Amino acid sequence: MQHALVLDRVSKRFGDHTAVDDLSLEIPTGSIYGFIGPNGAGKTTTIRMIMSIFFPDQGTIRVLDSDDPESVKDRLGYLPEEKGLYKSMKVHELVSYFGQLKGLAKGQADDRARELLVRYGLGDWLNKKCQTLSKGMGQKVQLLGTLLHDPELVILDEPFSGLDPVNMELMRDTILDMKRDGRTVIFSTHVMTQAEEICDYVMMIHRSRKVLDGTMEQVRAQRGQGIRVAYEGDGRAAFDGLKTQGLVTRVNDAGKQAELTPGEGTDPQQILASLVASGLRIRHFDLREASLHEIFVRTVKESGQPIAEEELSATDVARKIGGGAR
């Protein structure tokens, strides 16, 4: 298998703080690979080392078969977490400029910028200043600038941040299009649903260390099943009863939907019977693989360094659990 990126025992420290600790990864060419974890876990620092913005204190990074990541920068596309536009520049001018920075001739960059902007619904904005763009439109413009020079490896740091549902869907579809075109895509996120929907592989990082990585199938197979419940009523007493009986080990309750982790050897029918007996009105009850959110929480708790629930997106909790209710 060919690899677009290989990290071997990479660490990065800032004074007494270790931002990335002994990280090893192999990212297959042509895949979508998610860097998962809470804010401050080390995702952005890892990305900046790949982009040669930072350099590792130990370990090696091989990018597109090169031991010198700086030498292949023109073959990479990078959308940073801290996004910004030159507000006084026109949209077409800005996207073309990004391409020229990556080595395209001006005429070629102009033509490609116009083509991409029209294709992605920004044809009416070609000659308008960037300061007139909404946040979602501005992020779309920056993404097109990232893709203009036809990079082989595309790295997106929190690309879904701040987007409304329509633009989140567009970002998702654009990432999938990159894969269809044969590119390798790496993106970081602390929102588990985004990775679960589109990634071939995920790496979970918590407090500077990798705690899990593999294909989505491997990750799910390692962590067992969960039960998704959609209900009406006050679930607190019912779920506390499940815990007291030893039928579940964990409850992730979003108010009208919940994800339950069954106890070892528990028959799901016992859980359903207990919920019905509690007086809850059950609208949906589904046994399936645990969600990526649930897998992440379980994994970091087992690491001995529990994560505070507030470090995970509350929106993600509701959306992911709600995905089980049909």
Secondary structure, DSSP 8 states (H G I E B T S, - for coil): --EEEEEEEEEEEETTEEEEEEEEEEEETT-EEEEE--TTSSHHHHHHHHTTSS--SEEEEEETTBS-GGGGGGGEEEE-SS----TTSBHHHHHHHHHHHTT--HHHHHHHHHHHHHHTT-GGGTTSBGGGS-HHHHHHHHHHHHHTT--SEEEEESTTTT--HHHHHHHHHHHHHHHHTT-EEEEEES-HHHHHHH-SEEEEEETTEEEEEEEHHHHHHHH-EEEEEEEES-HHHHHHHHHHTTSEEEEEE-SSEEEEEE-TT--HHHHHHHHHHTT-EEEEEEEEE--HHHHHHHHHHHTT----GGGS-HHHHHHHHHTT--
